[in-house]
Amino acid sequence: MIRLALITLGIVALSVLLLCVKMILKPGSRFGSTHIGGSKAMRDRGIHCVQSMDAMERREADLRARRKSRVTS
């Protein structure tokens, strides 16, 4: 049981090390953005993250409410 746990821990440690090779060897490097808004292909398709879409919808609703209040005044 302990042998299996050590093997598993070794595999996980090796995987993390291999994922970080670029960051370790190249100074000043960082992981790329994992957000949908950071992907050019998604932006080209008009797909945004939920937070951005929520903010846009709130702004549009606020503008509609302001226009409606001006018309009724």
PDB file with one MODEL, atoms N, CA, C and O in Angstrom:
MODEL        1
ATOM      1  N   MET A   1       0.819  -1.194   0.000  1.00  0.00           N
ATOM      2  CA  MET A   1       0.000   0.000   0.000  1.00  0.00           C
ATOM      3  C   MET A   1       0.864   1.259   0.000  1.00  0.00           C
ATOM      4  O   MET A   1       0.602   2.194  -0.757  1.00  0.00           O
ATOM      5  N   ILE A   2       1.887   1.284   0.842  1.00  0.00           N
ATOM      6  CA  ILE A   2       2.774   2.455   0.905  1.00  0.00           C
ATOM      7  C   ILE A   2       3.573   2.569  -0.391  1.00  0.00           C
ATOM      8  O   ILE A   2       3.839   3.670  -0.872  1.00  0.00           O
ATOM      9  N   ARG A   3       3.953   1.417  -0.949  1.00  0.00           N
ATOM     10  CA  ARG A   3       4.697   1.436  -2.205  1.00  0.00           C
ATOM     11  C   ARG A   3       3.863   2.078  -3.321  1.00  0.00           C
ATOM     12  O   ARG A   3       4.382   2.871  -4.107  1.00  0.00           O
ATOM     13  N   LEU A   4       2.578   1.736  -3.389  1.00  0.00           N
ATOM     14  CA  LEU A   4       1.680   2.308  -4.382  1.00  0.00           C
ATOM     15  C   LEU A   4       1.527   3.819  -4.166  1.00  0.00           C
ATOM     16  O   LEU A   4       1.506   4.578  -5.135  1.00  0.00           O
ATOM     17  N   ALA A   5       1.423   4.255  -2.925  1.00  0.00           N
ATOM     18  CA  ALA A   5       1.294   5.677  -2.622  1.00  0.00           C
ATOM     19  C   ALA A   5       2.560   6.429  -3.044  1.00  0.00           C
ATOM     20  O   ALA A   5       2.466   7.538  -3.570  1.00  0.00           O
ATOM     21  N   LEU A   6       3.734   5.846  -2.821  1.00  0.00           N
ATOM     22  CA  LEU A   6       4.992   6.485  -3.223  1.00  0.00           C
ATOM     23  C   LEU A   6       5.109   6.564  -4.749  1.00  0.00           C
ATOM     24  O   LEU A   6       5.570   7.569  -5.290  1.00  0.00           O
ATOM     25  N   ILE A   7       4.696   5.517  -5.423  1.00  0.00           N
ATOM     26  CA  ILE A   7       4.729   5.530  -6.891  1.00  0.00           C
ATOM     27  C   ILE A   7       3.783   6.604  -7.427  1.00  0.00           C
ATOM     28  O   ILE A   7       4.132   7.351  -8.341  1.00  0.00           O
ATOM     29  N   THR A   8       2.598   6.670  -6.857  1.00  0.00           N
ATOM     30  CA  THR A   8       1.622   7.680  -7.270  1.00  0.00           C
ATOM     31  C   THR A   8       2.147   9.086  -7.011  1.00  0.00           C
ATOM     32  O   THR A   8       2.017   9.962  -7.866  1.00  0.00           O
ATOM     33  N   LEU A   9       2.730   9.306  -5.857  1.00  0.00           N
ATOM     34  CA  LEU A   9       3.309  10.605  -5.521  1.00  0.00           C
ATOM     35  C   LEU A   9       4.436  10.962  -6.478  1.00  0.00           C
ATOM     36  O   LEU A   9       4.560  12.119  -6.881  1.00  0.00           O
ATOM     37  N   GLY A  10       5.251   9.994  -6.844  1.00  0.00           N
ATOM     38  CA  GLY A  10       6.331  10.230  -7.803  1.00  0.00           C
ATOM     39  C   GLY A  10       5.799  10.619  -9.178  1.00  0.00           C
ATOM     40  O   GLY A  10       6.337  11.519  -9.823  1.00  0.00           O
ATOM     41  N   ILE A  11       4.753   9.948  -9.623  1.00  0.00           N
ATOM     42  CA  ILE A  11       4.167  10.258 -10.933  1.00  0.00           C
ATOM     43  C   ILE A  11       3.567  11.662 -10.927  1.00  0.00           C
ATOM     44  O   ILE A  11       3.737  12.412 -11.888  1.00  0.00           O
ATOM     45  N   VAL A  12       2.873  12.019  -9.864  1.00  0.00           N
ATOM     46  CA  VAL A  12       2.283  13.358  -9.767  1.00  0.00           C
ATOM     47  C   VAL A  12       3.378  14.421  -9.734  1.00  0.00           C
ATOM     48  O   VAL A  12       3.262  15.449 -10.402  1.00  0.00           O
ATOM     49  N   ALA A  13       4.447  14.181  -8.960  1.00  0.00           N
ATOM     50  CA  ALA A  13       5.548  15.144  -8.890  1.00  0.00           C
ATOM     51  C   ALA A  13       6.226  15.308 -10.252  1.00  0.00           C
ATOM     52  O   ALA A  13       6.557  16.427 -10.643  1.00  0.00           O
ATOM     53  N   LEU A  14       6.433  14.220 -10.968  1.00  0.00           N
ATOM     54  CA  LEU A  14       7.036  14.285 -12.296  1.00  0.00           C
ATOM     55  C   LEU A  14       6.126  15.049 -13.265  1.00  0.00           C
ATOM     56  O   LEU A  14       6.610  15.836 -14.078  1.00  0.00           O
ATOM     57  N   SER A  15       4.824  14.823 -13.181  1.00  0.00           N
ATOM     58  CA  SER A  15       3.876  15.525 -14.053  1.00  0.00           C
ATOM     59  C   SER A  15       3.909  17.025 -13.803  1.00  0.00           C
ATOM     60  O   SER A  15       3.941  17.808 -14.752  1.00  0.00           O
ATOM     61  N   VAL A  16       3.904  17.433 -12.554  1.00  0.00           N
ATOM     62  CA  VAL A  16       3.962  18.856 -12.214  1.00  0.00           C
ATOM     63  C   VAL A  16       5.273  19.462 -12.695  1.00  0.00           C
ATOM     64  O   VAL A  16       5.282  20.573 -13.225  1.00  0.00           O
ATOM     65  N   LEU A  17       6.368  18.754 -12.518  1.00  0.00           N
ATOM     66  CA  LEU A  17       7.671  19.238 -12.972  1.00  0.00           C
ATOM     67  C   LEU A  17       7.680  19.425 -14.489  1.00  0.00           C
ATOM     68  O   LEU A  17       8.182  20.433 -14.985  1.00  0.00           O
ATOM     69  N   LEU A  18       7.134  18.471 -15.219  1.00  0.00           N
ATOM     70  CA  LEU A  18       7.102  18.580 -16.677  1.00  0.00           C
ATOM     71  C   LEU A  18       6.190  19.717 -17.141  1.00  0.00           C
ATOM     72  O   LEU A  18       6.477  20.362 -18.150  1.00  0.00           O
ATOM     73  N   LEU A  19       5.103  19.970 -16.421  1.00  0.00           N
ATOM     74  CA  LEU A  19       4.226  21.084 -16.769  1.00  0.00           C
ATOM     75  C   LEU A  19       4.908  22.437 -16.528  1.00  0.00           C
ATOM     76  O   LEU A  19       4.568  23.429 -17.172  1.00  0.00           O
ATOM     77  N   CYS A  20       5.863  22.470 -15.605  1.00  0.00           N
ATOM     78  CA  CYS A  20       6.517  23.728 -15.238  1.00  0.00           C
ATOM     79  C   CYS A  20       7.881  23.918 -15.894  1.00  0.00           C
ATOM     80  O   CYS A  20       8.593  24.858 -15.540  1.00  0.00           O
ATOM     81  N   VAL A  21       8.272  23.063 -16.836  1.00  0.00           N
ATOM     82  CA  VAL A  21       9.596  23.152 -17.442  1.00  0.00           C
ATOM     83  C   VAL A  21       9.841  24.526 -18.044  1.00  0.00           C
ATOM     84  O   VAL A  21      10.899  25.117 -17.826  1.00  0.00           O
ATOM     85  N   LYS A  22       8.884  25.039 -18.796  1.00  0.00           N
ATOM     86  CA  LYS A  22       9.052  26.340 -19.436  1.00  0.00           C
ATOM     87  C   LYS A  22       9.236  27.433 -18.387  1.00  0.00           C
ATOM     88  O   LYS A  22      10.079  28.316 -18.545  1.00  0.00           O
ATOM     89  N   MET A  23       8.460  27.371 -17.336  1.00  0.00           N
ATOM     90  CA  MET A  23       8.558  28.399 -16.292  1.00  0.00           C
ATOM     91  C   MET A  23       9.888  28.320 -15.544  1.00  0.00           C
ATOM     92  O   MET A  23      10.450  29.339 -15.142  1.00  0.00           O
ATOM     93  N   ILE A  24      10.372  27.119 -15.368  1.00  0.00           N
ATOM     94  CA  ILE A  24      11.631  26.943 -14.631  1.00  0.00           C
ATOM     95  C   ILE A  24      12.828  27.371 -15.475  1.00  0.00           C
ATOM     96  O   ILE A  24      13.738  28.025 -14.966  1.00  0.00           O
ATOM     97  N   LEU A  25      12.837  27.010 -16.758  1.00  0.00           N
ATOM     98  CA  LEU A  25      13.997  27.267 -17.611  1.00  0.00           C
ATOM     99  C   LEU A  25      14.036  28.672 -18.205  1.00  0.00           C
ATOM    100  O   LEU A  25      15.119  29.194 -18.468  1.00  0.00           O
ATOM    101  N   LYS A  26      12.890  29.285 -18.419  1.00  0.00           N
ATOM    102  CA  LYS A  26      12.847  30.599 -19.050  1.00  0.00           C
ATOM    103  C   LYS A  26      12.451  31.642 -18.007  1.00  0.00           C
ATOM    104  O   LYS A  26      11.316  31.637 -17.530  1.00  0.00           O
ATOM    105  N   PRO A  27      13.373  32.537 -17.648  1.00  0.00           N
ATOM    106  CA  PRO A  27      13.044  33.533 -16.629  1.00  0.00           C
ATOM    107  C   PRO A  27      11.974  34.508 -17.123  1.00  0.00           C
ATOM    108  O   PRO A  27      11.972  34.913 -18.285  1.00  0.00           O
ATOM    109  N   GLY A  28      11.074  34.870 -16.223  1.00  0.00           N
ATOM    110  CA  GLY A  28      10.034  35.828 -16.557  1.00  0.00           C
ATOM    111  C   GLY A  28       8.844  35.232 -17.275  1.00  0.00           C
ATOM    112  O   GLY A  28       7.938  35.969 -17.663  1.00  0.00           O
ATOM    113  N   SER A  29       8.813  33.916 -17.469  1.00  0.00           N
ATOM    114  CA  SER A  29       7.677  33.322 -18.172  1.00  0.00           C
ATOM    115  C   SER A  29       6.547  33.039 -17.195  1.00  0.00           C
ATOM    116  O   SER A  29       6.774  32.867 -15.998  1.00  0.00           O
ATOM    117  N   ARG A  30       5.328  32.992 -17.719  1.00  0.00           N
ATOM    118  CA  ARG A  30       4.143  32.741 -16.899  1.00  0.00           C
ATOM    119  C   ARG A  30       3.228  31.787 -17.652  1.00  0.00           C
ATOM    120  O   ARG A  30       3.366  31.602 -18.861  1.00  0.00           O
ATOM    121  N   PHE A  31       2.298  31.188 -16.929  1.00  0.00           N
ATOM    122  CA  PHE A  31       1.287  30.362 -17.582  1.00  0.00           C
ATOM    123  C   PHE A  31       0.372  31.270 -18.381  1.00  0.00           C
ATOM    124  O   PHE A  31       0.106  32.400 -17.971  1.00  0.00           O
ATOM    125  N   GLY A  32      -0.102  30.798 -19.497  1.00  0.00           N
ATOM    126  CA  GLY A  32      -1.030  31.575 -20.312  1.00  0.00           C
ATOM    127  C   GLY A  32      -2.379  31.705 -19.629  1.00  0.00           C
ATOM    128  O   GLY A  32      -2.681  30.979 -18.682  1.00  0.00           O
ATOM    129  N   SER A  33      -3.166  32.613 -20.105  1.00  0.00           N
ATOM    130  CA  SER A  33      -4.493  32.835 -19.545  1.00  0.00           C
ATOM    131  C   SER A  33      -5.377  31.635 -19.845  1.00  0.00           C
ATOM    132  O   SER A  33      -5.394  31.128 -20.967  1.00  0.00           O
ATOM    133  N   THR A  34      -6.101  31.191 -18.849  1.00  0.00           N
ATOM    134  CA  THR A  34      -7.012  30.071 -19.034  1.00  0.00           C
ATOM    135  C   THR A  34      -8.456  30.532 -19.155  1.00  0.00           C
ATOM    136  O   THR A  34      -9.359  29.702 -19.258  1.00  0.00           O
ATOM    137  N   HIS A  35      -8.690  31.833 -19.143  1.00  0.00           N
ATOM    138  CA  HIS A  35     -10.038  32.365 -19.258  1.00  0.00           C
ATOM    139  C   HIS A  35     -10.470  32.398 -20.724  1.00  0.00           C
ATOM    140  O   HIS A  35      -9.644  32.526 -21.627  1.00  0.00           O
ATOM    141  N   ILE A  36     -11.749  32.283 -20.933  1.00  0.00           N
ATOM    142  CA  ILE A  36     -12.288  32.284 -22.293  1.00  0.00           C
ATOM    143  C   ILE A  36     -11.952  33.593 -22.988  1.00  0.00           C
ATOM    144  O   ILE A  36     -11.659  33.604 -24.183  1.00  0.00           O
ATOM    145  N   GLY A  37     -11.992  34.703 -22.247  1.00  0.00           N
ATOM    146  CA  GLY A  37     -11.697  36.008 -22.828  1.00  0.00           C
ATOM    147  C   GLY A  37     -10.257  36.140 -23.297  1.00  0.00           C
ATOM    148  O   GLY A  37      -9.945  37.025 -24.094  1.00  0.00           O
ATOM    149  N   GLY A  38      -9.379  35.274 -22.813  1.00  0.00           N
ATOM    150  CA  GLY A  38      -7.979  35.316 -23.207  1.00  0.00           C
ATOM    151  C   GLY A  38      -7.689  34.580 -24.505  1.00  0.00           C
ATOM    152  O   GLY A  38      -6.566  34.629 -25.006  1.00  0.00           O
ATOM    153  N   SER A  39      -8.679  33.906 -25.048  1.00  0.00           N
ATOM    154  CA  SER A  39      -8.501  33.123 -26.264  1.00  0.00           C
ATOM    155  C   SER A  39      -8.964  33.938 -27.473  1.00  0.00           C
ATOM    156  O   SER A  39     -10.114  34.375 -27.531  1.00  0.00           O
ATOM    157  N   LYS A  40      -8.078  34.135 -28.420  1.00  0.00           N
ATOM    158  CA  LYS A  40      -8.412  34.910 -29.620  1.00  0.00           C
ATOM    159  C   LYS A  40      -9.506  34.217 -30.429  1.00  0.00           C
ATOM    160  O   LYS A  40     -10.396  34.882 -30.959  1.00  0.00           O
ATOM    161  N   ALA A  41      -9.450  32.895 -30.528  1.00  0.00           N
ATOM    162  CA  ALA A  41     -10.457  32.151 -31.290  1.00  0.00           C
ATOM    163  C   ALA A  41     -11.845  32.345 -30.690  1.00  0.00           C
ATOM    164  O   ALA A  41     -12.819  32.490 -31.429  1.00  0.00           O
ATOM    165  N   MET A  42     -11.949  32.351 -29.384  1.00  0.00           N
ATOM    166  CA  MET A  42     -13.251  32.556 -28.739  1.00  0.00           C
ATOM    167  C   MET A  42     -13.744  33.984 -28.950  1.00  0.00           C
ATOM    168  O   MET A  42     -14.930  34.204 -29.195  1.00  0.00           O
ATOM    169  N   ARG A  43     -12.838  34.951 -28.857  1.00  0.00           N
ATOM    170  CA  ARG A  43     -13.231  36.350 -29.083  1.00  0.00           C
ATOM    171  C   ARG A  43     -13.717  36.537 -30.515  1.00  0.00           C
ATOM    172  O   ARG A  43     -14.691  37.252 -30.752  1.00  0.00           O
ATOM    173  N   ASP A  44     -13.038  35.892 -31.479  1.00  0.00           N
ATOM    174  CA  ASP A  44     -13.449  35.992 -32.883  1.00  0.00           C
ATOM    175  C   ASP A  44     -14.851  35.435 -33.104  1.00  0.00           C
ATOM    176  O   ASP A  44     -15.590  35.916 -33.962  1.00  0.00           O
ATOM    177  N   ARG A  45     -15.209  34.423 -32.327  1.00  0.00           N
ATOM    178  CA  ARG A  45     -16.536  33.825 -32.437  1.00  0.00           C
ATOM    179  C   ARG A  45     -17.588  34.591 -31.638  1.00  0.00           C
ATOM    180  O   ARG A  45     -18.777  34.282 -31.717  1.00  0.00           O
ATOM    181  N   GLY A  46     -17.150  35.588 -30.871  1.00  0.00           N
ATOM    182  CA  GLY A  46     -18.092  36.372 -30.073  1.00  0.00           C
ATOM    183  C   GLY A  46     -18.472  35.709 -28.768  1.00  0.00           C
ATOM    184  O   GLY A  46     -19.497  36.044 -28.175  1.00  0.00           O
ATOM    185  N   ILE A  47     -17.655  34.768 -28.312  1.00  0.00           N
ATOM    186  CA  ILE A  47     -17.926  34.065 -27.059  1.00  0.00           C
ATOM    187  C   ILE A  47     -17.127  34.742 -25.956  1.00  0.00           C
ATOM    188  O   ILE A  47     -15.916  34.929 -26.073  1.00  0.00           O
ATOM    189  N   HIS A  48     -17.821  35.106 -24.883  1.00  0.00           N
ATOM    190  CA  HIS A  48     -17.183  35.791 -23.769  1.00  0.00           C
ATOM    191  C   HIS A  48     -17.387  34.975 -22.501  1.00  0.00           C
ATOM    192  O   HIS A  48     -18.192  34.044 -22.472  1.00  0.00           O
ATOM    193  N   CYS A  49     -16.650  35.335 -21.452  1.00  0.00           N
ATOM    194  CA  CYS A  49     -16.839  34.654 -20.180  1.00  0.00           C
ATOM    195  C   CYS A  49     -18.144  35.124 -19.540  1.00  0.00           C
ATOM    196  O   CYS A  49     -18.682  36.167 -19.913  1.00  0.00           O
ATOM    197  N   VAL A  50     -18.641  34.369 -18.596  1.00  0.00           N
ATOM    198  CA  VAL A  50     -19.918  34.659 -17.957  1.00  0.00           C
ATOM    199  C   VAL A  50     -19.900  36.020 -17.280  1.00  0.00           C
ATOM    200  O   VAL A  50     -20.884  36.757 -17.349  1.00  0.00           O
ATOM    201  N   GLN A  51     -18.809  36.360 -16.636  1.00  0.00           N
ATOM    202  CA  GLN A  51     -18.731  37.647 -15.938  1.00  0.00           C
ATOM    203  C   GLN A  51     -18.832  38.808 -16.921  1.00  0.00           C
ATOM    204  O   GLN A  51     -19.520  39.792 -16.646  1.00  0.00           O
ATOM    205  N   SER A  52     -18.161  38.706 -18.053  1.00  0.00           N
ATOM    206  CA  SER A  52     -18.224  39.767 -19.056  1.00  0.00           C
ATOM    207  C   SER A  52     -19.630  39.878 -19.642  1.00  0.00           C
ATOM    208  O   SER A  52     -20.145  40.980 -19.829  1.00  0.00           O
ATOM    209  N   MET A  53     -20.246  38.739 -19.930  1.00  0.00           N
ATOM    210  CA  MET A  53     -21.588  38.763 -20.492  1.00  0.00           C
ATOM    211  C   MET A  53     -22.591  39.337 -19.493  1.00  0.00           C
ATOM    212  O   MET A  53     -23.501  40.069 -19.881  1.00  0.00           O
ATOM    213  N   ASP A  54     -22.431  39.011 -18.216  1.00  0.00           N
ATOM    214  CA  ASP A  54     -23.319  39.546 -17.190  1.00  0.00           C
ATOM    215  C   ASP A  54     -23.175  41.063 -17.096  1.00  0.00           C
ATOM    216  O   ASP A  54     -24.173  41.776 -16.993  1.00  0.00           O
ATOM    217  N   ALA A  55     -21.949  41.555 -17.132  1.00  0.00           N
ATOM    218  CA  ALA A  55     -21.719  42.999 -17.066  1.00  0.00           C
ATOM    219  C   ALA A  55     -22.333  43.705 -18.267  1.00  0.00           C
ATOM    220  O   ALA A  55     -22.931  44.770 -18.116  1.00  0.00           O
ATOM    221  N   MET A  56     -22.194  43.125 -19.461  1.00  0.00           N
ATOM    222  CA  MET A  56     -22.781  43.733 -20.668  1.00  0.00           C
ATOM    223  C   MET A  56     -24.304  43.773 -20.572  1.00  0.00           C
ATOM    224  O   MET A  56     -24.924  44.781 -20.911  1.00  0.00           O
ATOM    225  N   GLU A  57     -24.907  42.675 -20.109  1.00  0.00           N
ATOM    226  CA  GLU A  57     -26.363  42.627 -19.992  1.00  0.00           C
ATOM    227  C   GLU A  57     -26.880  43.619 -18.959  1.00  0.00           C
ATOM    228  O   GLU A  57     -27.936  44.223 -19.152  1.00  0.00           O
ATOM    229  N   ARG A  58     -26.140  43.793 -17.859  1.00  0.00           N
ATOM    230  CA  ARG A  58     -26.552  44.766 -16.839  1.00  0.00           C
ATOM    231  C   ARG A  58     -26.490  46.186 -17.397  1.00  0.00           C
ATOM    232  O   ARG A  58     -27.384  46.996 -17.148  1.00  0.00           O
ATOM    233  N   ARG A  59     -25.433  46.485 -18.153  1.00  0.00           N
ATOM    234  CA  ARG A  59     -25.323  47.816 -18.753  1.00  0.00           C
ATOM    235  C   ARG A  59     -26.474  48.072 -19.721  1.00  0.00           C
ATOM    236  O   ARG A  59     -27.071  49.149 -19.713  1.00  0.00           O
ATOM    237  N   GLU A  60     -26.784  47.079 -20.553  1.00  0.00           N
ATOM    238  CA  GLU A  60     -27.870  47.230 -21.519  1.00  0.00           C
ATOM    239  C   GLU A  60     -29.213  47.411 -20.806  1.00  0.00           C
ATOM    240  O   GLU A  60     -30.027  48.235 -21.223  1.00  0.00           O
ATOM    241  N   ALA A  61     -29.448  46.651 -19.743  1.00  0.00           N
ATOM    242  CA  ALA A  61     -30.696  46.774 -18.993  1.00  0.00           C
ATOM    243  C   ALA A  61     -30.788  48.149 -18.335  1.00  0.00           C
ATOM    244  O   ALA A  61     -31.861  48.752 -18.288  1.00  0.00           O
ATOM    245  N   ASP A  62     -29.659  48.638 -17.831  1.00  0.00           N
ATOM    246  CA  ASP A  62     -29.643  49.967 -17.215  1.00  0.00           C
ATOM    247  C   ASP A  62     -29.948  51.048 -18.252  1.00  0.00           C
ATOM    248  O   ASP A  62     -30.696  51.984 -17.969  1.00  0.00           O
ATOM    249  N   LEU A  63     -29.377  50.926 -19.442  1.00  0.00           N
ATOM    250  CA  LEU A  63     -29.652  51.899 -20.513  1.00  0.00           C
ATOM    251  C   LEU A  63     -31.121  51.860 -20.923  1.00  0.00           C
ATOM    252  O   LEU A  63     -31.738  52.906 -21.123  1.00  0.00           O
ATOM    253  N   ARG A  64     -31.685  50.650 -21.048  1.00  0.00           N
ATOM    254  CA  ARG A  64     -33.101  50.536 -21.394  1.00  0.00           C
ATOM    255  C   ARG A  64     -33.986  51.183 -20.333  1.00  0.00           C
ATOM    256  O   ARG A  64     -34.965  51.856 -20.655  1.00  0.00           O
ATOM    257  N   ALA A  65     -33.633  50.974 -19.062  1.00  0.00           N
ATOM    258  CA  ALA A  65     -34.416  51.565 -17.968  1.00  0.00           C
ATOM    259  C   ALA A  65     -34.329  53.084 -18.002  1.00  0.00           C
ATOM    260  O   ALA A  65     -35.326  53.767 -17.769  1.00  0.00           O
ATOM    261  N   ARG A  66     -33.137  53.621 -18.292  1.00  0.00           N
ATOM    262  CA  ARG A  66     -32.986  55.076 -18.368  1.00  0.00           C
ATOM    263  C   ARG A  66     -33.791  55.659 -19.521  1.00  0.00           C
ATOM    264  O   ARG A  66     -34.436  56.697 -19.369  1.00  0.00           O
ATOM    265  N   ARG A  67     -33.754  54.996 -20.678  1.00  0.00           N
ATOM    266  CA  ARG A  67     -34.515  55.473 -21.842  1.00  0.00           C
ATOM    267  C   ARG A  67     -36.003  55.440 -21.559  1.00  0.00           C
ATOM    268  O   ARG A  67     -36.738  56.360 -21.919  1.00  0.00           O
ATOM    269  N   LYS A  68     -36.440  54.371 -20.909  1.00  0.00           N
ATOM    270  CA  LYS A  68     -37.849  54.228 -20.602  1.00  0.00           C
ATOM    271  C   LYS A  68     -38.304  55.291 -19.618  1.00  0.00           C
ATOM    272  O   LYS A  68     -39.411  55.815 -19.744  1.00  0.00           O
ATOM    273  N   SER A  69     -37.466  55.619 -18.638  1.00  0.00           N
ATOM    274  CA  SER A  69     -37.837  56.647 -17.662  1.00  0.00           C
ATOM    275  C   SER A  69     -37.872  58.042 -18.293  1.00  0.00           C
ATOM    276  O   SER A  69     -38.656  58.890 -17.867  1.00  0.00           O
ATOM    277  N   ARG A  70     -37.026  58.290 -19.309  1.00  0.00           N
ATOM    278  CA  ARG A  70     -37.043  59.584 -19.994  1.00  0.00           C
ATOM    279  C   ARG A  70     -38.301  59.730 -20.847  1.00  0.00           C
ATOM    280  O   ARG A  70     -38.873  60.816 -20.945  1.00  0.00           O
ATOM    281  N   VAL A  71     -38.721  58.635 -21.458  1.00  0.00           N
ATOM    282  CA  VAL A  71     -39.886  58.677 -22.336  1.00  0.00           C
ATOM    283  C   VAL A  71     -41.154  58.932 -21.511  1.00  0.00           C
ATOM    284  O   VAL A  71     -42.035  59.676 -21.943  1.00  0.00           O
ATOM    285  N   THR A  72     -41.249  58.324 -20.339  1.00  0.00           N
ATOM    286  CA  THR A  72     -42.439  58.468 -19.504  1.00  0.00           C
ATOM    287  C   THR A  72     -42.458  59.800 -18.751  1.00  0.00           C
ATOM    288  O   THR A  72     -43.508  60.211 -18.258  1.00  0.00           O
ATOM    289  N   SER A  73     -41.328  60.468 -18.657  1.00  0.00           N
ATOM    290  CA  SER A  73     -41.276  61.732 -17.917  1.00  0.00           C
ATOM    291  C   SER A  73     -41.808  62.892 -18.714  1.00  0.00           C
ATOM    292  O   SER A  73     -41.828  64.021 -18.223  1.00  0.00           O
TER     293      SER A  73
ENDMDL
END
